[in-house]
Amino acid sequence: MEKRLIIDHTLLQITIDRLCSQLIENHDDFKDTVLLGLQPKGIYLSERICKKLSETLGFPIPLGCLDSTFFRDDFRKSGKPLVANTTHIPFHIENKKVILIDDVLYTGRSVRAALDAMIAFGRPAKVELLALINRKYSRDLPIQANYVGLGVNCLDTERVLVELREQGVAEDNIWLIDKKNKEA
């Protein structure tokens, strides 16, 4: 099995702290800024970032979760019916600065779908993207993250596996795995 650790639990916490610092630098008072975690795995990261920002700033930051399943350009290609995840946005995004948060930025298609899904809730003043892992050289669409935890050079035969405690694993780790491996 070819499985290579690229971020362990210690480095992940340092990375999240750095990303939060960058957000604070660029969003002075967070008065008109909201966070949206992209379903399914971006929500775990967005919850951690929201918690860290709220602790650091001393007030709650609005957090929602967005599912873009039926806005994807490939959702009808699946042979089986898709099940959507929850969308929960308990605030208005009209004229807000929205930070979309996802675990891995790969082709850009999920982010494009999320932008379409988000517009159903209003027209934001600005949209930024935070990605924990940026898979370099694999973009199908001209989408780039404003905030990146780590840029990773990946072959088409590899995938990035983000394991967070909230998903039921014992320890946070991020792996680079060969797709040919059946055990992963």
Secondary structure as GFF3:
##gff-version 3
##sequence-region A 1 184
A	DSSP	beta_strand	3	7	.	.	.	ID=ss1
A	DSSP	alpha_helix	9	26	.	.	.	ID=ss2
A	DSSP	beta_strand	33	38	.	.	.	ID=ss3
A	DSSP	alpha_helix	42	57	.	.	.	ID=ss4
A	DSSP	beta_strand	63	66	.	.	.	ID=ss5
A	DSSP	three_ten_helix	69	71	.	.	.	ID=ss6
A	DSSP	beta_strand	97	105	.	.	.	ID=ss7
A	DSSP	alpha_helix	109	119	.	.	.	ID=ss8
A	DSSP	beta_strand	126	136	.	.	.	ID=ss9
A	DSSP	beta_strand	147	153	.	.	.	ID=ss10
A	DSSP	beta_strand	158	163	.	.	.	ID=ss11
A	DSSP	three_ten_helix	165	167	.	.	.	ID=ss12
A	DSSP	beta_strand	173	178	.	.	.	ID=ss13
###
